[in-house]
Amino acid sequence: MPAPGHRAGLDAERSAHPFSRKNHAASDEDMETLIPQWKDYQLVDSGAGRKLERFGDFALIRPEPQAKWAAALPAARWEQADAEFVKAKAGERGDWKLRAALPERWAIQRGKLKFWIRASPSGHVGVFPDQACHWDWIAGMSTRAGVQVKALGLFGHTGLATLAAAAAGAEVTHVDASRRAVAWARENQSLSGLGERPIRWIVEDALTFVRREARRGNRYDALMLDPPRFGRGPDGEIWKAAESLPELLAACGKILSPSPVFVLLNTYATVLTRGRIEKEAEGLRSDLKRTLEGSRLTITAGGLAIEDTAGRRISASVFARAQ
């Protein structure tokens, strides 16, 4: 049987529709769950606290606390993975255990976007696959606006939401506190052939940046926010979502144009049960309503998940969108 990280033997998976699908809600007030489908990424299997993923030509194993069930595929299939990230024990760092030659980086693609994958020391690889659903939405909203959208991306990570907007014609300001993440995002810009698109790259604390933009009177037609639960700014600023997010959203309300096009707010649930995700998604919907008070935008909320070949889902994040 071919290794799950190789292209051979993956014709069936490759024929899958490359875009996201959703579980349709009974009404606009119900939560929807979005699940991405694309050729260069697949959650091959999950179980026993781990997940087996394919990123282009390579398969990786990473920890997954939600995967409390047994793996669907035999152990021999998992053993064909190219590398596994072993979670850190107390007082130690996690580490990648290579089972085959793995390049320092390799490229994968979704639609117009091409981006680099790296097995980083933290266990991250430079992309959160569930977010592909948001890239599709951002691109669609930017295109349908009919004019050039001035967009702001906060906590922009390696830039895929930024590039989705830019590829669809938006002028984008990308803000992240990590210099390394912004450098990675710029590499992805070049790889995607978007080097001439109007993107401004900023290494700064998100709240500090937004407050300064408000003082300067700068306004944006679209906002994309993907804050972590906890983080630090480049000058030691502390970010705790429970305390800092309401303050940031209040500040964001002051930099929105009079007729905003869209707003995306994505966060990560602490306890990933269905009930908890629904509660947090509704909380984000309420937060966004306060930020957009007086706006005619319609707000929806839901969750993102990835699904393995056996149909088991791993919840990834919750979101609210305004359009």
Secondary structure per residue as TSV (DSSP state, phi and psi in degrees):
chain	resnum	aa	ss	phi	psi
A	1	M	-	360.0	133.6
A	2	P	-	-68.1	151.5
A	3	A	-	-63.4	143.7
A	4	P	T	-65.6	-16.7
A	5	G	T	-87.3	-2.7
A	6	H	S	-102.3	154.2
A	7	R	S	-70.7	-27.7
A	8	A	T	-60.2	137.3
A	9	G	T	80.4	8.7
A	10	L	-	-111.6	21.3
A	11	D	H	-59.2	-39.2
A	12	A	H	-64.4	-43.1
A	13	E	H	-67.8	-37.6
A	14	R	H	-64.5	-25.7
A	15	S	T	-82.1	-4.2
A	16	A	S	-64.2	150.8
A	17	H	-	-61.2	131.6
A	18	P	S	-78.6	-4.4
A	19	F	S	-108.4	180.0
A	20	S	-	-81.4	158.6
A	21	R	E	-129.2	166.7
A	22	K	E	-137.9	157.9
A	23	N	E	-89.1	111.3
A	24	H	-	-69.3	134.7
A	25	A	-	-81.1	159.1
A	26	A	S	-69.8	-29.1
A	27	S	S	-151.5	172.3
A	28	D	T	-63.8	-22.5
A	29	E	T	-86.1	-9.9
A	30	D	S	-82.2	156.9
A	31	M	-	-84.9	141.7
A	32	E	E	-110.2	149.2
A	33	T	E	-113.8	123.4
A	34	L	E	-103.1	135.0
A	35	I	E	-129.0	118.6
A	36	P	-	-76.3	150.7
A	37	Q	-	-135.3	120.4
A	38	W	B	-155.4	155.5
A	39	K	T	-69.0	-35.6
A	40	D	T	-88.7	0.1
A	41	Y	E	-134.5	140.5
A	42	Q	E	-150.5	132.7
A	43	L	E	-84.1	98.2
A	44	V	E	-68.7	-45.8
A	45	D	E	-160.5	166.7
A	46	S	E	-154.3	156.3
A	47	G	E	152.6	157.0
A	48	A	T	56.0	37.1
A	49	G	T	77.1	16.2
A	50	R	E	-137.1	164.2
A	51	K	E	-135.8	142.0
A	52	L	E	-107.4	114.4
A	53	E	E	-121.0	146.7
A	54	R	E	-110.5	123.3
A	55	F	E	-114.5	98.3
A	56	G	T	63.5	-120.0
A	57	D	T	-89.4	1.0
A	58	F	E	-126.8	143.4
A	59	A	E	-110.5	134.7
A	60	L	E	-126.9	146.7
A	61	I	E	-109.7	130.5
A	62	R	E	-134.9	157.1
A	63	P	E	-63.0	146.3
A	64	E	-	-148.4	97.2
A	65	P	T	-58.6	-28.2
A	66	Q	T	-72.0	-21.8
A	67	A	-	-81.3	72.0
A	68	K	-	-85.3	-8.1
A	69	W	S	-82.8	175.8
A	70	A	-	-82.7	149.8
A	71	A	-	-63.2	145.2
A	72	A	S	-84.1	-31.3
A	73	L	S	-95.1	155.3
A	74	P	-	-66.2	158.1
A	75	A	H	-57.5	-33.1
A	76	A	H	-60.6	-33.3
A	77	R	H	-67.9	-41.4
A	78	W	H	-65.8	-34.7
A	79	E	T	-68.3	-14.2
A	80	Q	T	-84.4	-1.1
A	81	A	-	-63.0	151.5
A	82	D	S	-79.4	-28.4
A	83	A	E	-160.9	156.6
A	84	E	E	-134.2	134.1
A	85	F	E	-91.0	119.3
A	86	V	E	-96.6	121.4
A	87	K	-	-62.5	145.8
A	88	A	-	-67.3	142.4
A	89	K	-	-90.1	172.3
A	90	A	T	-55.5	126.5
A	91	G	T	79.0	4.1
A	92	E	S	-126.0	163.6
A	93	R	-	-95.8	149.6
A	94	G	-	-69.0	164.3
A	95	D	E	-154.2	150.7
A	96	W	E	-87.4	129.0
A	97	K	E	-104.6	110.6
A	98	L	E	-81.6	134.5
A	99	R	S	-109.1	-11.4
A	100	A	S	-153.9	169.2
A	101	A	-	-64.2	125.5
A	102	L	-	-123.0	126.4
A	103	P	-	-67.4	160.6
A	104	E	S	-61.5	-32.8
A	105	R	-	-157.3	156.7
A	106	W	E	-149.4	155.9
A	107	A	E	-99.6	142.0
A	108	I	E	-129.9	173.4
A	109	Q	E	-141.9	148.6
A	110	R	E	-142.8	113.5
A	111	G	T	59.2	-125.8
A	112	K	T	-81.7	-9.6
A	113	L	E	-94.5	129.8
A	114	K	E	-119.8	139.8
A	115	F	E	-153.4	157.3
A	116	W	E	-88.8	137.9
A	117	I	E	-106.2	134.0
A	118	R	-	-135.1	141.7
A	119	A	-	-85.3	89.4
A	120	S	-	-81.1	160.5
A	121	P	T	-60.3	-21.6
A	122	S	T	-82.2	-10.4
A	123	G	S	96.2	-11.6
A	124	H	-	-78.9	160.0
A	125	V	-	-124.0	3.7
A	126	G	S	98.8	0.1
A	127	V	-	-150.3	141.6
A	128	F	-	-105.3	103.5
A	129	P	G	-55.7	-34.1
A	130	D	G	-59.8	-27.5
A	131	Q	G	-67.2	-12.1
A	132	A	H	-56.0	-30.5
A	133	C	H	-61.3	-39.2
A	134	H	H	-70.3	-37.7
A	135	W	H	-59.3	-42.7
A	136	D	H	-59.6	-45.7
A	137	W	H	-65.4	-45.2
A	138	I	H	-59.5	-45.4
A	139	A	H	-61.5	-44.0
A	140	G	H	-63.9	-43.4
A	141	M	H	-65.3	-39.6
A	142	S	H	-66.8	-38.8
A	143	T	H	-69.9	-44.8
A	144	R	H	-71.6	-13.8
A	145	A	T	-62.2	-29.8
A	146	G	S	81.1	-10.5
A	147	V	S	-134.3	166.4
A	148	Q	-	-70.8	121.5
A	149	V	-	-85.2	133.9
A	150	K	E	-95.1	108.2
A	151	A	E	-114.3	150.4
A	152	L	E	-124.5	125.3
A	153	G	E	-110.2	119.2
A	154	L	E	-106.4	140.2
A	155	F	S	59.3	51.3
A	156	G	-	-75.3	-8.7
A	157	H	T	53.4	-131.0
A	158	T	T	-89.0	12.9
A	159	G	S	89.3	13.0
A	160	L	H	-73.8	-36.0
A	161	A	H	-66.4	-40.7
A	162	T	H	-58.4	-47.0
A	163	L	H	-69.3	-33.0
A	164	A	H	-61.9	-42.1
A	165	A	H	-68.3	-44.9
A	166	A	H	-64.0	-40.3
A	167	A	H	-63.5	-25.7
A	168	A	T	-93.0	8.8
A	169	G	T	104.1	0.7
A	170	A	-	-78.6	154.4
A	171	E	E	-95.7	122.6
A	172	V	E	-124.4	138.1
A	173	T	E	-108.5	122.9
A	174	H	E	-109.4	124.0
A	175	V	E	-123.5	128.5
A	176	D	E	-150.3	147.5
A	177	A	S	-78.3	-14.8
A	178	S	-	-96.1	117.4
A	179	R	H	-62.2	-37.8
A	180	R	H	-64.8	-42.0
A	181	A	H	-64.0	-40.6
A	182	V	H	-66.7	-38.7
A	183	A	H	-62.5	-40.4
A	184	W	H	-63.3	-43.3
A	185	A	H	-60.7	-39.1
A	186	R	H	-68.9	-34.0
A	187	E	H	-62.9	-40.8
A	188	N	H	-65.5	-36.2
A	189	Q	H	-59.1	-47.2
A	190	S	H	-64.9	-44.2
A	191	L	H	-61.8	-34.6
A	192	S	T	-80.4	-2.0
A	193	G	T	71.9	28.5
A	194	L	-	-111.3	24.0
A	195	G	T	-61.0	-24.4
A	196	E	T	-95.0	-2.7
A	197	R	S	-74.0	149.4
A	198	P	-	-76.7	91.6
A	199	I	E	-124.0	128.9
A	200	R	E	-105.0	124.3
A	201	W	E	-103.2	123.2
A	202	I	E	-126.9	126.3
A	203	V	E	-100.0	103.0
A	204	E	S	-166.1	160.9
A	205	D	-	-65.9	134.9
A	206	A	H	-61.7	-47.4
A	207	L	H	-65.2	-40.7
A	208	T	H	-59.2	-43.6
A	209	F	H	-64.6	-47.4
A	210	V	H	-63.5	-41.9
A	211	R	H	-60.7	-40.8
A	212	R	H	-67.0	-40.5
A	213	E	H	-61.7	-38.3
A	214	A	H	-64.2	-42.5
A	215	R	H	-63.4	-34.7
A	216	R	H	-81.0	-9.5
A	217	G	T	80.2	16.0
A	218	N	-	-76.7	141.4
A	219	R	-	-129.4	152.4
A	220	Y	B	-129.7	144.7
A	221	D	S	-84.1	-21.2
A	222	A	E	-145.5	144.7
A	223	L	E	-127.2	139.2
A	224	M	E	-129.6	113.4
A	225	L	E	-121.6	130.0
A	226	D	-	-136.3	63.1
A	227	P	-	-73.6	146.6
A	228	P	-	-80.0	173.0
A	229	R	S	-70.3	-37.9
A	230	F	E	-144.8	144.6
A	231	G	E	-167.8	173.3
A	232	R	E	-129.5	140.3
A	233	G	-	-79.8	171.2
A	234	P	T	-64.3	-20.7
A	235	D	T	-109.1	24.1
A	236	G	S	86.8	7.1
A	237	E	-	-61.3	138.8
A	238	I	E	-96.4	129.9
A	239	W	E	-114.4	119.1
A	240	K	E	-125.4	113.6
A	241	A	H	-53.7	-42.8
A	242	A	H	-59.8	-33.3
A	243	E	H	-97.3	-36.2
A	244	S	H	-90.5	-28.6
A	245	L	H	-62.5	-45.1
A	246	P	H	-58.2	-38.8
A	247	E	H	-65.9	-41.4
A	248	L	H	-65.5	-43.3
A	249	L	H	-64.3	-37.7
A	250	A	H	-62.3	-41.2
A	251	A	H	-67.0	-37.7
A	252	C	H	-63.1	-33.8
A	253	G	T	-59.7	-23.5
A	254	K	T	-86.0	-10.9
A	255	I	T	-112.6	6.0
A	256	L	B	-79.0	141.9
A	257	S	-	-68.4	163.1
A	258	P	S	-59.4	-28.2
A	259	S	S	-126.7	75.9
A	260	P	-	-65.3	151.5
A	261	V	-	-93.3	-47.9
A	262	F	E	-159.7	157.6
A	263	V	E	-138.5	134.3
A	264	L	E	-123.5	127.2
A	265	L	E	-124.7	116.0
A	266	N	E	-122.6	132.9
A	267	T	E	-137.6	175.6
A	268	Y	-	-114.8	124.7
A	269	A	-	-70.8	141.0
A	270	T	S	-78.5	-40.0
A	271	V	S	-120.6	114.7
A	272	L	-	-94.7	49.2
A	273	T	S	-89.4	160.1
A	274	R	H	-57.9	-46.7
A	275	G	H	-62.2	-41.0
A	276	R	H	-67.9	-40.4
A	277	I	H	-63.0	-43.5
A	278	E	H	-61.4	-41.6
A	279	K	H	-64.2	-44.1
A	280	E	H	-69.2	-37.0
A	281	A	H	-63.6	-41.3
A	282	E	H	-66.9	-33.8
A	283	G	H	-63.2	-40.8
A	284	L	H	-66.2	-37.8
A	285	R	H	-60.1	-44.6
A	286	S	H	-64.9	-41.4
A	287	D	H	-59.6	-43.2
A	288	L	H	-69.8	-34.8
A	289	K	H	-60.4	-41.6
A	290	R	H	-65.8	-41.6
A	291	T	H	-63.2	-36.3
A	292	L	T	-101.8	22.6
A	293	E	T	-53.7	127.5
A	294	G	T	93.8	-11.5
A	295	S	-	-83.8	154.9
A	296	R	-	-94.5	4.8
A	297	L	-	-65.1	144.2
A	298	T	-	-92.3	134.7
A	299	I	E	-111.0	130.7
A	300	T	E	-122.5	161.3
A	301	A	E	-141.2	156.5
A	302	G	E	-179.6	-161.1
A	303	G	E	-132.6	158.2
A	304	L	E	-109.7	144.2
A	305	A	E	-147.8	160.9
A	306	I	E	-118.4	154.4
A	307	E	E	-130.9	131.6
A	308	D	-	-84.0	176.8
A	309	T	T	-67.6	-14.1
A	310	A	T	-95.7	2.5
A	311	G	S	88.1	6.8
A	312	R	-	-83.4	135.7
A	313	R	E	-103.4	143.2
A	314	I	E	-117.7	114.0
A	315	S	E	-71.2	140.3
A	316	A	E	-117.1	-45.5
A	317	S	E	-161.7	172.9
A	318	V	E	-123.1	156.6
A	319	F	E	-150.6	162.1
A	320	A	E	-133.0	139.6
A	321	R	E	-127.2	141.3
A	322	A	E	-122.8	134.1
A	323	Q	-	-149.2	360.0
